[in-house]
Amino acid sequence: MKRLTPFLLLSALLATGLSGCRPAEPEAQPARVDVAAPPPKETSQPVQVLTVQEGTLRTERRVTGTAQASRTSNVAALASGALLSYEVAEGESVAAGAVVARLDDTDAQQAAQNARAQLEQARISYASARRSLSENAGALEAAVTAAQSSLDLAQKELVRAEDASNTPQAALDAARDRVTQARAGLAQAQAGLAANRAGSGNGANLDLLSAQVESAQAAVTQAEARIQRARVTAPFAGVVSSQLVQPGEFAAQGSPVFRLVDTASLRATFSVTPQDAAQLVPGTRMNLGYGGVNYVAVVESGEAIAGEDRQVPLRARIEGGAAIPPGASVQLRYRLELAGGVLVPSRALGVSGSENYVYVAEGDTARRVPVEVLSESDGQVAVSGLQNGARLIYPVPSSLQDGSKVAVQASAGGGK
């Protein structure tokens, strides 16, 4: 057994003496519960509210369309010939009936000149024959008068010869022959006068000459029509979009010479969903933008059934869109009514499983109200199941629960 050194022994004695001087700790007492005291007060959450109203949820849609002319035409040549020139450049406007291109009409001009000369000759022959007949009419009328006088005289002599009892037979026969001859002379004179008045006397035939004048006139008309067919004109007012035959090239009859576009009646074609198409009925006005300029487009018609891309093609008339080139892309904007209901902000809506809900303030208590979402657009939701004029809690605190105490503060909606 080891002995303790004097130093170690002194240290042990000091430690024992100090421990004997420390006071004793009191024993732990059980906590007391005062059953008569009131429960601690619940803290109210500060919230803001909006007074919601019934309304119609609307939205604006934007689609891209294409400007198209309602009328286009590849204007063809009505005659064959080499193209001499264009009177209108590409991109320029023309009026209906204006000459756009000219074909070589040398042969047509020569034929017209010959036809005019023949017409003039036919007219001269007709006028000469008519003048000759007019001049002979007086002489023919005098001849009829003389023949009638001769017949009257011959008849009187025959009556005297027959009345005389002693007139020889030879004299009677001679008197009768003179009457016969006088009648023949009168008939001949009358026939000549009648022919003159009918326009066929003195070797002339006015009917034939008149027919020759009409034939020559028809030849002139035909030749002038050939000249007109050498001028290719615009069938309607529009813009010459392209020249299909160049000067010097041959243009066959019926072949296209230039393309004409009616820019006064532009249409915009576009496609929308079947839901949108149901509201874009004929007469609906839309905004159309092109080149920084806004126009008005009016829906005209469309297909009732969606295509393979599940889009419904529509067409709208562009008002005052003459500056928009056909084929250009245009932007169309239109507004739609999505649904009617109580309108609330989208961020006020909560979701729990398959249920949508909002919080409303009823006095100083938050109540969770289930709602049905009818439609949503641009940060707003149309719902049913929420009372019109309810005080909607918005923004919604993350710790808010059904039955939570709330302290309504002033909000942007003015609710309390």
KENUNU-175816 format. One record per residue (C-alpha): x, z, y; residue in one letter. Coordinates in Angstrom, 3 decimals. Layout:
<sites>
<<X Z Y> A>;
...
</sites>
This chain:
<sites>
<<0.000 0.000 0.000> M>;
<<1.236 -1.123 3.424> K>;
<<1.624 1.331 6.240> R>;
<<0.157 0.671 9.642> L>;
<<2.588 0.451 12.472> T>;
<<1.991 2.692 15.449> P>;
<<0.847 -0.326 17.573> F>;
<<-1.772 -1.475 15.103> L>;
<<-3.065 2.034 14.677> L>;
<<-3.523 2.463 18.422> L>;
<<-5.455 -0.833 18.670> S>;
<<-7.874 0.163 15.946> A>;
<<-8.587 3.523 17.562> L>;
<<-9.324 1.873 20.934> L>;
<<-11.751 -0.597 19.369> A>;
<<-13.661 2.164 17.623> T>;
<<-13.990 4.171 20.769> G>;
<<-15.347 1.275 22.865> L>;
<<-17.985 0.349 20.318> S>;
<<-19.308 3.819 20.353> G>;
<<-19.828 3.718 24.118> C>;
<<-22.190 0.399 24.190> R>;
<<-25.933 1.197 24.759> P>;
<<-28.471 0.257 22.069> A>;
<<-30.649 -2.991 22.559> E>;
<<-34.469 -2.493 22.788> P>;
<<-36.672 -3.825 20.000> E>;
<<-38.631 -7.146 20.587> A>;
<<-42.325 -6.641 21.505> Q>;
<<-45.089 -9.170 20.440> P>;
<<-46.592 -11.391 23.251> A>;
<<-49.971 -10.365 24.652> R>;
<<-52.882 -12.930 25.015> V>;
<<-55.402 -12.369 27.809> D>;
<<-58.645 -13.949 26.492> V>;
<<-60.426 -13.421 29.813> A>;
<<-57.974 -15.599 31.801> A>;
<<-59.260 -19.230 32.815> P>;
<<-57.666 -22.285 31.089> P>;
<<-54.880 -24.044 32.974> P>;
<<-56.207 -26.739 35.462> K>;
<<-55.891 -30.459 34.297> E>;
<<-53.942 -32.712 36.691> T>;
<<-55.898 -35.756 38.045> S>;
<<-54.149 -39.128 38.010> Q>;
<<-54.198 -41.000 41.305> P>;
<<-55.805 -44.452 40.836> V>;
<<-57.016 -47.357 42.924> Q>;
<<-60.319 -49.109 42.302> V>;
<<-61.928 -52.482 42.977> L>;
<<-65.660 -52.988 43.353> T>;
<<-66.318 -55.935 41.032> V>;
<<-68.999 -58.552 41.653> Q>;
<<-70.767 -61.204 39.639> E>;
<<-69.660 -64.758 40.359> G>;
<<-68.612 -68.099 38.941> T>;
<<-65.071 -68.556 37.717> L>;
<<-63.652 -71.855 38.961> R>;
<<-60.355 -73.593 38.404> T>;
<<-58.484 -76.656 39.597> E>;
<<-57.128 -79.242 37.193> R>;
<<-54.472 -81.882 37.796> R>;
<<-54.108 -85.064 35.775> V>;
<<-52.085 -88.246 36.112> T>;
<<-53.934 -91.538 36.255> G>;
<<-53.229 -95.226 36.786> T>;
<<-54.549 -97.379 39.622> A>;
<<-56.199 -100.533 38.356> Q>;
<<-57.921 -103.393 40.136> A>;
<<-61.517 -103.974 39.117> S>;
<<-60.980 -107.734 39.333> R>;
<<-57.914 -109.779 38.487> T>;
<<-57.677 -113.498 37.902> S>;
<<-55.064 -115.986 36.767> N>;
<<-56.225 -118.802 39.045> V>;
<<-55.860 -122.173 37.333> A>;
<<-55.333 -125.678 38.710> A>;
<<-58.419 -127.909 38.736> L>;
<<-56.289 -131.061 38.595> A>;
<<-52.908 -132.069 37.198> S>;
<<-49.921 -132.659 39.419> G>;
<<-46.613 -131.401 40.727> A>;
<<-46.817 -128.213 42.788> L>;
<<-45.833 -129.025 46.374> L>;
<<-45.940 -125.623 48.072> S>;
<<-47.517 -122.198 48.421> Y>;
<<-49.410 -121.319 51.560> E>;
<<-49.282 -117.567 50.755> V>;
<<-46.297 -115.512 49.614> A>;
<<-46.385 -112.945 46.810> E>;
<<-47.838 -109.644 47.962> G>;
<<-49.820 -111.166 50.839> E>;
<<-53.572 -110.880 51.232> S>;
<<-55.911 -113.867 51.275> V>;
<<-59.574 -114.380 52.083> A>;
<<-62.042 -115.848 49.624> A>;
<<-61.755 -119.653 49.602> G>;
<<-58.342 -119.738 51.318> A>;
<<-55.832 -122.345 50.094> V>;
<<-53.003 -120.621 48.227> V>;
<<-51.148 -123.571 46.630> A>;
<<-51.098 -127.376 47.062> R>;
<<-50.534 -129.991 44.359> L>;
<<-49.356 -133.561 44.899> D>;
<<-52.475 -135.519 45.941> D>;
<<-50.900 -138.918 46.742> T>;
<<-52.985 -140.816 44.161> D>;
<<-56.157 -139.023 45.239> A>;
<<-55.530 -139.881 48.889> Q>;
<<-54.995 -143.585 48.060> Q>;
<<-58.144 -143.670 45.941> A>;
<<-60.106 -142.064 48.760> A>;
<<-58.800 -144.610 51.252> Q>;
<<-59.844 -147.535 49.023> N>;
<<-63.253 -145.988 48.420> A>;
<<-63.821 -145.554 52.149> R>;
<<-62.958 -149.232 52.750> A>;
<<-65.416 -150.379 50.072> Q>;
<<-68.084 -148.149 51.528> L>;
<<-67.575 -149.655 54.944> E>;
<<-67.858 -153.208 53.559> Q>;
<<-71.052 -152.346 51.676> A>;
<<-72.571 -150.885 54.813> R>;
<<-71.676 -154.029 56.804> I>;
<<-73.296 -156.308 54.190> S>;
<<-76.434 -154.214 54.149> Y>;
<<-76.694 -154.150 57.935> A>;
<<-76.125 -157.926 58.176> S>;
<<-78.834 -158.720 55.639> A>;
<<-81.265 -156.378 57.318> R>;
<<-80.574 -157.981 60.706> R>;
<<-81.050 -161.467 59.252> S>;
<<-84.363 -160.516 57.721> L>;
<<-85.498 -159.031 60.973> S>;
<<-84.642 -162.203 62.868> E>;
<<-86.526 -164.427 60.351> N>;
<<-89.649 -162.318 60.375> A>;
<<-91.028 -163.956 63.531> G>;
<<-90.607 -167.492 62.235> A>;
<<-92.204 -166.590 58.917> L>;
<<-95.172 -165.021 60.657> E>;
<<-95.591 -168.233 62.759> A>;
<<-95.402 -170.333 59.606> A>;
<<-98.195 -168.290 58.035> V>;
<<-100.312 -168.760 61.156> T>;
<<-99.701 -172.532 61.141> A>;
<<-100.472 -172.813 57.444> A>;
<<-103.711 -170.928 57.958> Q>;
<<-104.680 -173.314 60.786> S>;
<<-103.919 -176.336 58.601> S>;
<<-106.080 -174.939 55.848> L>;
<<-108.946 -174.275 58.250> D>;
<<-108.771 -177.839 59.580> L>;
<<-108.620 -179.386 56.112> A>;
<<-111.650 -177.364 55.025> Q>;
<<-113.666 -178.514 58.090> K>;
<<-112.824 -182.178 57.431> E>;
<<-113.871 -181.779 53.806> L>;
<<-117.216 -180.313 54.879> V>;
<<-117.899 -183.258 57.275> R>;
<<-116.972 -185.761 54.586> A>;
<<-119.248 -184.128 52.077> E>;
<<-122.096 -183.931 54.573> D>;
<<-121.887 -187.637 55.405> A>;
<<-123.966 -189.763 53.033> S>;
<<-121.859 -192.830 53.391> N>;
<<-118.382 -191.291 52.893> T>;
<<-116.452 -193.297 50.352> P>;
<<-115.293 -191.472 47.212> Q>;
<<-111.699 -192.141 48.060> A>;
<<-112.140 -190.353 51.386> A>;
<<-113.703 -187.352 49.694> L>;
<<-110.862 -187.131 47.214> D>;
<<-108.324 -187.339 50.009> A>;
<<-110.088 -184.543 51.940> A>;
<<-110.094 -182.365 48.858> R>;
<<-106.342 -182.990 48.300> D>;
<<-105.570 -181.972 51.884> R>;
<<-107.397 -178.653 51.356> V>;
<<-105.462 -178.040 48.160> T>;
<<-102.151 -178.798 49.868> Q>;
<<-103.061 -176.598 52.856> A>;
<<-103.809 -173.678 50.536> R>;
<<-100.493 -174.119 48.756> A>;
<<-98.678 -174.221 52.071> G>;
<<-100.397 -171.016 53.211> L>;
<<-99.528 -169.248 49.961> A>;
<<-95.921 -170.297 50.286> Q>;
<<-95.726 -169.094 53.907> A>;
<<-97.335 -165.783 52.976> Q>;
<<-94.913 -165.321 50.067> A>;
<<-91.968 -165.927 52.369> G>;
<<-93.254 -163.369 54.874> L>;
<<-93.902 -160.833 52.126> A>;
<<-90.397 -161.306 50.727> A>;
<<-88.934 -160.827 54.189> N>;
<<-90.850 -157.643 54.683> R>;
<<-89.731 -156.430 51.221> A>;
<<-86.103 -157.060 52.159> G>;
<<-85.399 -159.879 49.757> S>;
<<-86.021 -162.942 51.782> G>;
<<-83.609 -165.671 52.877> N>;
<<-81.339 -165.130 49.852> G>;
<<-80.734 -161.458 50.700> A>;
<<-81.714 -158.422 48.562> N>;
<<-81.777 -155.188 50.532> L>;
<<-82.395 -153.069 47.403> D>;
<<-79.272 -154.418 45.748> L>;
<<-77.227 -154.016 48.914> L>;
<<-78.503 -150.456 49.339> S>;
<<-77.494 -149.626 45.755> A>;
<<-74.017 -150.989 46.497> Q>;
<<-73.755 -148.682 49.532> V>;
<<-74.781 -145.655 47.429> E>;
<<-72.223 -146.546 44.759> S>;
<<-69.465 -146.854 47.349> A>;
<<-70.487 -143.495 48.862> Q>;
<<-70.276 -141.843 45.441> A>;
<<-66.797 -143.266 44.971> A>;
<<-65.722 -141.751 48.303> V>;
<<-67.186 -138.360 47.355> T>;
<<-65.403 -138.439 44.021> Q>;
<<-62.079 -139.346 45.630> A>;
<<-62.411 -136.574 48.213> E>;
<<-63.246 -134.097 45.420> A>;
<<-59.965 -135.067 43.727> R>;
<<-58.183 -134.234 46.968> I>;
<<-59.917 -130.862 47.093> Q>;
<<-58.988 -130.128 43.474> R>;
<<-55.346 -130.569 44.417> A>;
<<-55.724 -127.462 46.610> R>;
<<-55.735 -124.254 44.549> V>;
<<-57.878 -121.692 46.395> T>;
<<-58.619 -117.983 46.028> A>;
<<-61.949 -117.353 44.249> P>;
<<-62.255 -113.939 45.958> F>;
<<-60.461 -111.903 48.603> A>;
<<-57.392 -110.113 47.297> G>;
<<-53.610 -110.033 47.037> V>;
<<-51.432 -112.711 45.425> V>;
<<-49.539 -110.512 42.980> S>;
<<-47.419 -113.254 41.359> S>;
<<-46.714 -116.990 41.541> Q>;
<<-46.772 -118.432 38.026> L>;
<<-45.624 -122.012 38.852> V>;
<<-42.719 -122.786 41.151> Q>;
<<-42.713 -125.653 43.708> P>;
<<-41.624 -128.893 42.052> G>;
<<-42.897 -127.870 38.625> E>;
<<-45.779 -129.706 36.974> F>;
<<-49.088 -127.865 36.768> A>;
<<-51.464 -129.137 34.130> A>;
<<-55.187 -129.049 34.711> Q>;
<<-56.512 -125.663 33.571> G>;
<<-53.099 -123.943 33.554> S>;
<<-52.609 -120.739 35.657> P>;
<<-50.878 -121.227 39.022> V>;
<<-50.974 -117.713 40.536> F>;
<<-52.373 -114.250 39.818> R>;
<<-54.914 -112.761 42.252> L>;
<<-55.796 -109.037 42.398> V>;
<<-58.825 -107.578 44.167> D>;
<<-57.319 -104.500 45.842> T>;
<<-60.486 -103.719 47.792> A>;
<<-62.066 -102.214 44.674> S>;
<<-59.319 -100.161 43.021> L>;
<<-60.161 -97.819 40.178> R>;
<<-58.207 -94.882 38.773> A>;
<<-58.250 -94.496 34.994> T>;
<<-57.398 -91.133 33.454> F>;
<<-58.202 -88.913 30.468> S>;
<<-59.438 -85.324 30.266> V>;
<<-60.602 -82.892 27.598> T>;
<<-64.198 -83.150 26.360> P>;
<<-64.968 -79.828 28.095> Q>;
<<-63.808 -81.188 31.453> D>;
<<-65.521 -84.534 30.903> A>;
<<-68.868 -82.756 30.499> A>;
<<-68.672 -81.665 34.166> Q>;
<<-67.117 -84.837 35.595> L>;
<<-70.378 -86.755 35.729> V>;
<<-70.763 -90.021 37.708> P>;
<<-70.693 -89.272 41.429> G>;
<<-68.252 -86.349 41.172> T>;
<<-65.740 -86.508 44.028> R>;
<<-62.053 -85.880 43.332> M>;
<<-58.851 -85.741 45.344> N>;
<<-56.328 -88.488 44.633> L>;
<<-52.758 -88.498 45.863> G>;
<<-50.313 -91.388 46.123> Y>;
<<-47.224 -91.781 48.282> G>;
<<-47.907 -88.583 50.191> G>;
<<-51.393 -89.755 51.220> V>;
<<-54.626 -88.174 49.996> N>;
<<-57.598 -90.326 49.055> Y>;
<<-61.073 -89.684 47.665> V>;
<<-61.956 -90.895 44.176> A>;
<<-65.539 -90.936 42.908> V>;
<<-66.182 -90.769 39.165> V>;
<<-68.057 -93.863 38.005> E>;
<<-68.258 -93.840 34.235> S>;
<<-66.428 -93.030 31.066> G>;
<<-66.593 -92.936 27.308> E>;
<<-68.885 -90.352 25.737> A>;
<<-66.592 -89.757 22.766> I>;
<<-62.991 -88.576 22.765> A>;
<<-60.327 -90.858 21.362> G>;
<<-57.761 -90.168 18.685> E>;
<<-55.791 -88.047 21.160> D>;
<<-58.890 -85.849 21.672> R>;
<<-59.084 -86.983 25.283> Q>;
<<-62.058 -88.621 26.991> V>;
<<-61.130 -91.668 29.137> P>;
<<-62.761 -91.757 32.582> L>;
<<-62.742 -94.083 35.583> R>;
<<-63.109 -93.299 39.295> A>;
<<-63.472 -95.598 42.310> R>;
<<-60.758 -95.090 44.952> I>;
<<-62.132 -95.117 48.495> E>;
<<-59.872 -96.831 51.043> G>;
<<-57.072 -97.363 48.523> G>;
<<-56.008 -100.871 49.551> A>;
<<-52.429 -99.629 50.086> A>;
<<-52.110 -98.467 46.460> I>;
<<-50.563 -101.190 44.266> P>;
<<-52.294 -101.857 40.943> P>;
<<-50.450 -100.201 38.073> G>;
<<-49.180 -97.308 40.216> A>;
<<-49.350 -93.728 38.904> S>;
<<-51.666 -91.474 40.910> V>;
<<-52.336 -87.739 40.844> Q>;
<<-55.939 -86.579 40.591> L>;
<<-57.226 -83.060 41.328> R>;
<<-60.680 -81.724 40.545> Y>;
<<-62.428 -78.359 40.349> R>;
<<-64.456 -77.066 37.421> L>;
<<-66.876 -74.207 36.846> E>;
<<-65.642 -72.328 33.782> L>;
<<-68.132 -69.491 33.366> A>;
<<-70.415 -67.115 35.210> G>;
<<-70.013 -63.340 34.873> G>;
<<-68.372 -60.310 36.453> V>;
<<-64.972 -61.345 37.800> L>;
<<-62.020 -59.017 37.190> V>;
<<-58.220 -59.435 37.465> P>;
<<-56.591 -60.535 34.216> S>;
<<-54.153 -57.601 34.296> R>;
<<-57.045 -55.116 34.409> A>;
<<-57.999 -56.204 30.900> L>;
<<-56.807 -54.199 27.911> G>;
<<-56.814 -55.161 24.244> V>;
<<-57.207 -52.897 21.252> S>;
<<-57.440 -54.753 17.971> G>;
<<-60.207 -57.281 18.441> S>;
<<-61.753 -55.427 21.380> E>;
<<-61.222 -56.195 25.071> N>;
<<-61.872 -53.395 27.538> Y>;
<<-61.451 -52.238 31.119> V>;
<<-61.414 -48.824 32.800> Y>;
<<-63.949 -47.870 35.446> V>;
<<-64.137 -44.769 37.594> A>;
<<-67.288 -42.703 37.118> E>;
<<-66.944 -39.882 39.594> G>;
<<-63.571 -38.285 38.837> D>;
<<-63.429 -39.540 35.252> T>;
<<-62.011 -42.748 33.788> A>;
<<-64.315 -44.478 31.302> R>;
<<-63.280 -47.222 28.919> R>;
<<-65.850 -50.057 28.886> V>;
<<-65.763 -52.756 26.174> P>;
<<-66.236 -56.271 27.599> V>;
<<-66.498 -59.817 26.293> E>;
<<-64.181 -62.382 27.824> V>;
<<-66.094 -65.509 28.822> L>;
<<-63.267 -67.471 30.450> S>;
<<-59.917 -66.965 32.132> E>;
<<-58.064 -68.919 34.810> S>;
<<-55.497 -68.348 37.540> D>;
<<-55.226 -64.588 37.083> G>;
<<-58.975 -63.961 36.913> Q>;
<<-61.318 -63.293 33.998> V>;
<<-65.083 -63.701 33.788> A>;
<<-66.491 -61.000 31.511> V>;
<<-69.851 -59.724 30.298> S>;
<<-70.690 -56.133 29.446> G>;
<<-69.513 -54.779 32.809> L>;
<<-72.040 -53.656 35.401> Q>;
<<-72.125 -55.564 38.670> N>;
<<-70.669 -53.343 41.427> G>;
<<-68.726 -51.133 39.022> A>;
<<-65.562 -49.464 40.335> R>;
<<-62.813 -51.046 38.284> L>;
<<-59.557 -49.114 37.991> I>;
<<-56.794 -51.489 38.979> Y>;
<<-53.830 -51.386 38.603> P>;
<<-54.198 -49.505 35.319> V>;
<<-51.752 -46.556 34.881> P>;
<<-49.941 -46.739 31.560> S>;
<<-50.989 -43.172 30.628> S>;
<<-54.688 -43.655 31.437> L>;
<<-57.105 -42.847 28.616> Q>;
<<-60.841 -42.665 28.177> D>;
<<-62.011 -39.450 29.813> G>;
<<-58.881 -38.933 31.916> S>;
<<-59.388 -37.184 35.242> K>;
<<-58.667 -39.471 38.142> V>;
<<-58.381 -39.146 41.866> A>;
<<-59.579 -42.352 43.521> V>;
<<-57.431 -43.445 46.423> Q>;
<<-57.938 -46.176 48.998> A>;
<<-57.383 -49.654 47.552> S>;
<<-57.230 -53.258 48.711> A>;
<<-60.823 -53.691 47.560> G>;
<<-62.039 -50.862 49.759> G>;
<<-63.477 -48.841 46.797> G>;
<<-63.370 -45.005 46.644> K>;
</sites>
